[in-house]
Structures are given as structure tokens and as C-alpha cells.
């Protein structure tokens, strides 16, 4: 079915080209740069036409189209200046510049058909935070090929670290390490959020190792279920932790959660001398500052992802993913390598969780459900397991759908149909459909890692060489 | 490590014995609740074990098929048969058997359809691909339930008689608990007979042992797998009916929670092993009832999930082959 679809699309393409006087031979004789430019232009024209027909036309759409064209159409990759390959930095740098300046031009962006307006800056913060979590999960699922269904446990751990060390939760304590925006008469631990982020990452990585050591010996699906178990246990501890193990010690403040949590900030000295925001919560453009900080955290995560992927450790992860038995035979220490992937993934989950808690000013046990684990997993799968850009795209898209997109789409659909349809109510059903369709039709994701795609299509198996599993199955 | 496991088991025993000595009749009453829970879990756990045995796939959507079974039964009992608290015994029996048949057929067909649509195309794919698909299917089924029944609980009237069967020394055993067991036992016996004594059962066992060799022997592997899913779904449908009758409320996420417990039961008994699933389900049923019900130093129902999952993790770490299973490479 898939192949027939592809064939009919290509046949339509050749027919259309023939109609404008470009038969197949002449088209293929054109330089590849020209072909690429024409193709990009056609796609953009279709997009613009869609906006014009279904959306509200706005001249900024044309500008946006020109920018996208300039980014995609020329082969920037191959560009060299004085023998140095600067080309490969051009697209990422341009995307980064576009991202940084997003809060400034957001108001001038057009409405898209179906999706409605572009996401608010507050939504962008959440998108960045989820990008970080998805990249963290990508270490485990994408690189090492271990299915983790309990990633929410790390998010929860990070959030509660922020709750413990940047709020009045432990009211008998009195310690301030660089926190900003404290009221007179404060109690509890108040560490600077930057310190808390680091502590949360390390503590979560330690939790990851503790969870990993006994369980990473298990293969594939058993590991998935055990991680799911941890993902369910952690929130339950959070919910019931207001009277920890009957000792009367209030660890997590139960179902109420820990709130408020301090905001980030650089303090008065840096505010006065370096023009850095002294306290995020007092800044006028609060969401923008949170967004830029989150963007910075994502950049760090991307850097670490890319460097680790190409390192000895990263190659060991891929080896384990492709064939555990062969990797072990080649001398890759399985347990240590897997535990590292777990700890690294947990680290970024913890940092993202702590930052999210600081942004939301609270850590609530109801945020940490199994659905969130699958939500993050869905980001990784949809975007493309093992591909950094794919994962970021998946995370941004799904987090956007979660925060704004589905509500917008629901409103549009209800308008068109003339009947109230509560689309956000079916959010996880929609994610379920996305997961199933992705696995069935494009298991490598939208922006695949080439290597992962090959594995998924050729069917590299995580099966042991010997087979003793099948004896006496289904017999008493 | 074995010493630690021994210590844990000893502590568990001490806790149970002290509770038994302190309030013997209360302990037995709680045990009956455990038996009833265990019977429902057994039906669901068998579905996991059947499918895992034949495909080595954790059918994550199985719990949700069970939930749909509960909702379908609720509709059948209330809307189609119009049962109320005051219905006569004859009407209840007819409605029960009718709903049981409908729920079993519907869930069997749903489960087999899921296999056909979502798992069969991935048969040659890496092992995690169908598992991920199963998670997606689980969410889809939950939303199907939300679409038809909304997010609230669907309640049922108290149609089962709840008078006592016998009452000895402060211990009462009520009819509704007995009926759950009465329905479960024939279903289990029938399943055993089907798997062990029929041609179809032989084909299932052969496919589970070696799919390629089974195909070479002339067994229609695809049809056998479909049949296994049909069977597992039918069991889930029966469990759904019993759950709806006994607990009298079903919701879209009932299946997710109970499915995880039942899966733990299947692993506890040794996944792929039919009597093991029943044994594991009864154990988990008792453990849950004692945890939720006993008065002397019990963690209480707030911690049920954590305890069940701790058991799952401990089993997988210490004895991955389960109580009755054999060593598999997964746990090696």
C-alpha cells in the first residue's frame, strides 16, 4: 500500500512536469541545485496556497516562505570558506537565530490553516523543556535501544529536588545559597536555581543508576515493564510522602505538592553590573527570559548528545542496540555501558524536571503519570529515534499540540463541522494513533537517523544466538 | 542476594501470622476477598500469558480489552437485559449468561482485530516495535471507551445476591464472591482442556515452541495466532463481566491499572505458563487484599501499586522465570 502510494505520487509528479514542458530526461539533466530549488519552491507554494485558502492571508507568510527557501534550497552543507567547511553550521546557526529572536517577531506571524496562531512564548518554554526531556530519553531509547516506559520518574525526581532545595518545604531548616526573591522571615532550603539544576541532574542520575543496576540485566520488554513499574512507584511515593513511612516526616507534602518554588535569577550584583536578569519573576518579559534559558539548556543537551554519540561510549551504545550478543563478544561491557546511557538520560530528565518545576513554581504529584512517559516516548518515536533534530522536532510538535495545538484544532474543527467536538479530551488517543501509525508505516520517524532506519527495515534482532526459550511453552 | 529474598519472605510470613493470630475471623474474611480478586486477575493474566507464550509479545492493550469487556457487559446488563436490584434470580441468570457470551465474543473479536491490524505487519520487526505499537493501541482503546462512555465511572446496580452462603464463627462468605469463583472455574477448566486436549490447542503449543517448524508441519500459523488472540480476548471479556458485576463500576482507565497487576501476576507465575498465571493471580489477589484490608501494620491501599510493582521488580531480579516457569534468556 505504501509503495503504491509512493508510485502514484511520483507518477503525478512526472505528469505535472511534462505538462509544463519538462519531460523526465530534461528534468534529470538539470543541475541538482536547480532541481532542489524548484522542488522547495513548489512545496512552499503549496503551503502558501493552503494558508491563502484556509487561513488568514498575511504578507509575513511570504517573508517566512522566503526565509525558509533561503535556508533549505541552496546546498549550504558543501560550502567552504578558505578550505574550512563552514557550510554545515549555516542552517543550525540560522535556525538558532530564528529561535532566539522568536519572542520579537511572534506578533507578526500569520495564522496557519488548521493549527491557528503560532505558539505563545510560554508554550515555547514548555516545548524547550520537553525537547530536553526527549533528548534525555533519546540516550536510552534512541542510542542504546533500551525501551524506558518510566521516564516520568526522572522528571518527578528533578521536580522534587527543586521542591526540596528551593522552597519552604523543610520549614525547620534555614539556609540560603544564592537564591533570589526571598521574602523576609523565609524558612527552608533556598539554593540558587542554577545549583539546584545541577544537583537535580546528579541526584536523578544516581537514582537512574540505582534503578538500572538490578534491572538492566533484563532484556527488552522485561526492562520496559520494570521501568514502567518504577515510573508508577515514584509518583505514588510523592502522593503518599506527606507522612513518610508512618514517621510523620513530611517529605513531599502529599497530593498538594510543593509550591511555591523559587524562580531563577542571577542576583542583584549580576543584575546591576552585567545587565543579567536579577530575578526572573520580577522581569517584565518573564516568559522570554525563561524561554532563552530553556533554549540554552537545550543547546547544552544537544552538544552533549552529539559529542557522546560520536564518542567511544556512544558507539558502544549503538553496538548494543544493534546486537547485544555481538557487542558483548566484541568486548563491550554491557552493564556499564547500559547504566551510563541510563544515568545520562536520567541526568537531563532531572535537570529539565527541576527547571520546569521552577517555571511552574511547583511540583505536583498529579503531573507524573504514565501518560507523560508515553508522551515523551512518542516524541522520540515520531521525530526519529537516535536523530537529535528529529527528536527536537517531535518534542516541539507534540508539546505544542498538548499546550495549544489540539485546542486550536478542536476549535477549528468544531467551527467547520458546526458541532462542539472536544479534541483535547482525546489527546492520548491521538498520540496512540500517532504511535501506531509511525510504527507501522515509518518506524524510523519523520526525520530518521540513517543507521536506525536501516536497522528497522532490515530487522536487526535483539535475539540471543541460542534459543532455549521455546521449550515447553503453554504446557503445564 | 538469596539471603535478602529469604529475609523478605520471612518478614512477610511473620506479618501474616501475627495478623492471623490477632484477628483470625477477620483474616479469613479478607482472604475471601483475596480469592475473588485473584479469580478476576487470573482470567486477565491468562490472556497475557497466552499471547506472550505464542508471540513473546507483552500485549499492552490486553488490560484495555478487559476494560471494554466490562463496559460492554455493563451496557448489556443494564440497557439490554434491564437488570435492577430487584430482578428475579431467573432473570439474573439469563442476563448473566447472555452478557457473558456477548462480552466474550466482542472482546475476542476486538483482540483478534488488534492483532491483525497492529501486530501482524510487525512480525519481522525488532522486538520492541510491536510492544510500542501495543502501548499505542492501549491508548486508542481507552479513548474509544471515553468516546462511548465518557470519562466518568459507569455504575451498575447490585444485581448479584449478597446474602451469605455460610457464616461460621464470624466468618461470612457471600454469594457474590462465590458467583465470581463459580464462573471462573469452568472457564479455566475449559481453557486447559482446549489447550491440552484439542487439535487447535496442539497447534497453539506447536506454534509457541517453534513457529517455523510448526508452519512446516502444515499448521496455519497466522490462523493459530489469531485464534490465540481470540481466546485471550474472550477471557478478558469474561473477566470484564465479573469485574463489572462484583466491583460495580468501570471506567476507561480501569483496564490499565488492573492490566498491570494481572501482568505482574503472569510474570510471578512464570510467563507463558498457564497454571503459573492462575497461581500468580491468586497470590497477587491475596497480597493485595491483605495489604488493603489487614489492620496490624499494613501499608494500606495507598501503596497497592507500589507493592505490586515491587513484587514485579523483585521477581524479575531474583527469579525471572517465575514460580513455575523455566529459565529464559530474558532473565538469564
Interface residues (C-beta under 8 A of the other chain):
Chain A: X145 X147 X149 X214 X215 X217 X218 X219 X220 X221 X222 X224 X225 X226 X228 X229 X230 X232 X233 X236 X237 X239 X240 X370 X374 X377 X381 X425 X426 X428 X429 X430 X431 X432 X433 X434 X435 X436 X439 X440 X443 X455 X456 X459 X460 X461 X462 X463 X464 X466 X467 X468 X469 X470 X471 X472 X473 X474 X475 X476
Chain B: X50 X53 X54 X56 X57 X58 X118 X121 X122 X124 X125 X126 X127 X128 X129 X130 X131 X132 X133 X135 X136 X137 X138 X139 X140 X142 X143 X144 X146 X147 X151 X192 X195 X196 X204 X205 X208 X209 X210 X256 X260 X263 X267 X272 X273 X274 X275 X302 X303 X305 X306 X309 X310 X312 X313 X316 X317 X320 X326 X327 X328 X329 X330 X331 X332
